[in-house]
Amino acid sequence: MASPVFPDFFKDPLPENFFVPLIEDLMRAFDTGEDSRCSRRDYRQVLEIAIARKQSVARNH
């Protein structure tokens, strides 16, 4: 049976209002037509990872 591995950065607390700068960056990009700091490809890959993790947990993996 494998033991889970947790990277050291998981131990660090998240900064307060962690998502606010990300949302502001996306809104600025939308309002100005400029690129956000992360590409659409980056956001898509993060979403795919989140979906895969959720499905994995649902299947007890």
N, C-alpha and C positions, 0 to 999 in steps of 0.2 A: 504494500500500500504506500503510495507516494505521500510525502508530507508537503503541505502548501508552503510556498516561498513568498515572503512579503518583503519587497524592497525597503530600504531604510527610509526613503522619503514618505512612505505611508505612515511613519511614526510622527512626522511633523504635522502640527495643526494647520488647518487651512486658514489663510488670511481672512480677516473679516471682509464681508461683501465680495467674496471671491468671484462671483459671476458678473458683478456690475461692470468692471472694465471690459469684459468680453462682449457683453450686450451693447455697451456704448460704442465699442469699435464697430460692431455690425451695423448699428443704427447710423453711425457717421458714414460708413461705406455706402449704405443704402441712400442716405440723403444727398451725398456729394457725387455718387457714381464712381468713387475711387475704390481701389482694392482694400480689403481688410487685411490685417496683419497675417491672418491665416487664410489659406486658399480654400475655395469650395471643396477641393479634393481632400484637404486636411479634415474639414468638418464632416465630409461624407465618410471618411475612414474612421473617425472617432465614433460616429453614429453606428457604423457597422460593428465596431468592437463592442459598444454598449449593448446592442441588440444580441450579439453572440453571447456575451456574458450573461445577460438576462435569461436567454434560452438555455444556457448551460446550467444555471442554477435551478431552473424549473425542471430540468431533467436529472437533478442530483449528481451532476458531474463537477 
